[in-house]
Amino acid sequence: MATNTGQMGFLPSGGAIFCTIPDILYLPELIFGGLTLSLVASTYLLPYNPQAYVISVTIFCFIVSFFWLMVFACGSHRNKSSWASADVAYHGFATLLYLSASVLLALITIGFAQVQNQITLIYQLDVAAVVFSFLTTLLYFIHTIFSAIRWKSF
């Protein structure tokens, strides 16, 4: 008789979230997302709509990622596969949001440089915001890939 010896998926809780991939990426996502938010908010918010979109994306992802971190830290997921599915879905969605915001922020920064014809503090802050925004996008993408691998093991 054949037995199933495959490894069952496991969602960590408590301090174990800081020792497992992809959950160890929560803190860098929050840190880089917060840096992106503070850098964008400290510059001129011109043009209004694209910059407001970038700020909205960073605030949304920061709040939801913090909530997700608390759910995993408290063990509220109770090791159910639906939470693993939701983890993949959220991080995939956050990756798309951050990618769209990063590209938009880079476009605005390039346009700002062409208008100013000189390097200013505002331009340097915008460049730093673009770099951190793309790094945050990369973190969310890596988290999505490893969450999908974990989800497939359930």
C-alpha positions, 0 to 999 in steps of 0.5 A: 500500500502506498503512503503519502510521504509528501511534506504538508505546507506550513504557515509559521506564527509567532517569532518563526515568521522572522526565520522563514522565507518568504515571511522574513521579507515583511520587515524589509517591505515595510521599511522600504515602503515607508522610505518610499512614502517619506521620500515622495511626501517630502518632495513637490507633489506636482503633478498632483494625480500621479504623485497622489497615486504613488502615495496611495499605493505606498500607504495601502501596501504599508497598512495591509502588509503590517496587518498581514504581518500581525495575522502571521505573528499572532497565528490567526491563520491557523495553518489553513491553506486559504491563508496561503492562497490569500498571501500569494494573491495579496503579494501579487497584487501589491507587486503590480501596484508597486510596479505601476507606481514605480514606473509612474514615479520614474516617468515623473522624475525624468520629466522633472529633470528635463524641465529643471535643467539642474540637479536640485535637492527635490530631484535627488529625493525623487531619484531616491524615491524611485530607487526605493520604490523599485527595490520595494517592488522587487521585495514584493515580487520575491515574496510572491514567488516564495509564497506561491512555492509554499502555497503549492505545498498545501 
